[in-house]
Amino acid sequence: MITVYGIAHCDTVKKAKAWLDGRGLAYQFHDFKKAGVSEDHLHAWAKAVGWEKLLNRQGTTWRKLDPAEQAGVVDQESALALMGRHTSVIKRPVVQWSGQISVGFKAEDWEGLAPKV
């Protein structure tokens, strides 16, 4: 089963869901703005892809953070704590494929991850 983690109104998440729908792939959607993200998920994602890839330093939420809070992100522990408090700083979507995790959406990368139907 494919699980897409993100925020419903995020344009990249919408593109990702449309890509999956266009291929007839079933998936679950977890809106982490509404339902949150468990500490276990954050740790598993960071282990799979690295906390640096998981942290979205380009987004509006990051830019709106106090500079001291931004400067406080120096390692995995501080990054995951920030992501737990501000889920919008997690790069989207995070997708759990069969045993693999991907972050962000690039159709060419997803071709190799998606199960063949």
Backbone hydrogen bonds, N-H to C=O, Kabsch-Sander energy under -0.5 kcal/mol:
donor,donor_aa,acceptor,acceptor_aa,energy
2,I,26,A,-0.7
3,T,96,Q,-1.9
4,V,28,Q,-3.2
5,Y,3,T,-0.6
5,Y,94,V,-3.4
6,G,30,H,-2.3
10,C,7,I,-1.8
14,K,10,C,-2.3
15,K,11,D,-2.2
16,A,12,T,-2.3
17,K,13,V,-2.7
18,A,14,K,-2.3
19,W,15,K,-2.3
20,L,16,A,-2.3
21,D,17,K,-2.9
22,G,18,A,-2.6
23,R,19,W,-0.8
23,R,20,L,-0.8
24,G,21,D,-1.6
25,L,20,L,-2.5
28,Q,2,I,-2.5
30,H,4,V,-3.1
31,D,29,F,-0.6
32,F,6,G,-2.2
32,F,30,H,-1.0
33,K,6,G,-0.6
34,K,31,D,-0.6
35,A,31,D,-3.3
36,G,32,F,-0.5
42,L,38,S,-2.2
43,H,39,E,-2.4
44,A,40,D,-2.5
45,W,41,H,-3.1
46,A,42,L,-2.5
47,K,43,H,-2.3
48,A,44,A,-2.0
49,V,45,W,-2.8
50,G,45,W,-0.6
50,G,46,A,-1.9
54,L,50,G,-1.4
55,L,51,W,-1.7
56,N,54,L,-0.5
56,N,89,V,-3.4
57,R,55,L,-1.1
63,R,59,G,-2.0
64,K,60,T,-1.8
65,L,61,T,-0.7
65,L,62,W,-1.2
69,E,66,D,-0.7
70,Q,66,D,-2.2
71,A,67,P,-2.7
72,G,68,A,-1.1
73,V,70,Q,-1.7
74,V,72,G,-1.2
79,A,75,D,-2.4
80,L,76,Q,-2.9
81,A,77,E,-1.9
82,L,78,S,-1.9
83,M,79,A,-2.5
84,G,80,L,-2.0
85,R,81,A,-1.6
86,H,82,L,-3.1
89,V,86,H,-2.2
90,I,87,T,-1.7
91,K,54,L,-3.0
94,V,5,Y,-2.3
95,V,93,P,-0.6
95,V,102,S,-2.8
96,Q,3,T,-2.8
97,W,95,V,-0.8
97,W,100,Q,-2.7
99,G,97,W,-1.7
102,S,95,V,-2.2
104,G,93,P,-2.5
109,D,106,K,-0.9
110,W,106,K,-2.1
111,E,107,A,-1.5
112,G,109,D,-0.7
113,L,110,W,-0.9
114,A,110,W,-2.5
